[in-house]
């Protein structure tokens, strides 16, 4: 899944910045692959993704100024609430990953940006712009194609799509709660506290679902924690300050493409023409949503 960051005025960027942005999306897109390879339950895999990453994220947060690391009062409530929503996001997304195509999981897991766009319109109390309307219509059409294709395959894959959509809903609230906290804390401090809060929630959900929690093979979980939670989110946090929202949105196109390739190579998932059309429409909607997210 993706990290969050405030969007300051874009700076000039170099090929190294672009490489970091692409690498971030590739690392995040491979997350569903390692969830499937883990010999724990899918929610338990989310627990280990956070838990194994905590020491590294904490070490990175120590590099931030002391005043940007202090968390108390309302800020503590915000990061704790955000961590809870992030845990629910991972729980829903990982359950969906187990039953739908990797490309679908990647696309629907990014649906939170569209929810945030709609929330932004409500908060701004204005009518949507043309590009925003086009993004919503494109997203609905793409979702219909992808979910229709999943329903033709099996009921389980259709339910998996719904879980991934639910994950996008939770992720949107995660972002909304982190926005004011991020203004007071450093980026890695925010990530540390939300990660630390989310881990025990995922453990509790996994236990209630009766999942296997302790793995026999730690390799997929270690790679998942380092690639998705540390490298993927870390590089994305680094990259967001260097690019416009449109470029970030277009970069999201790499995630479903990488996930589709992983699904084909590792699990023999074949994409139909309807799948490809749905991916293009929904990924295009994400890009348009980012491009249309401009100050009034």
Buried (B, 14 or more C-beta within 10 A) or exposed (E): BBBBBEBEEBEEBEEEBBEBBBBBBBBBBBBBBBBBBBBBBBBBBBBBBBBBBBEBBBEBBEEBEEEBBEBEEEBBEBBBBBBBBBBBBBBBBBBBBBBBBBBBBBBBBBBBBBBBBBBBBEEEEEEBBEBBEBBBEBBBBBBBBBBBBBEEBEEEBBBBBBBBBBBBBBBBBBBBBBBEBBEBBBBBBBBBBBBBBBBBBBBBBBBEEEBEBEBEEBEBBBBBBBBBBBBBBBBBBBBBBBBBBBBBBBBBBBBBBBBBBBBBEEEEBEBEEBBBBBBBBBBBBBBBBBBBBEEE
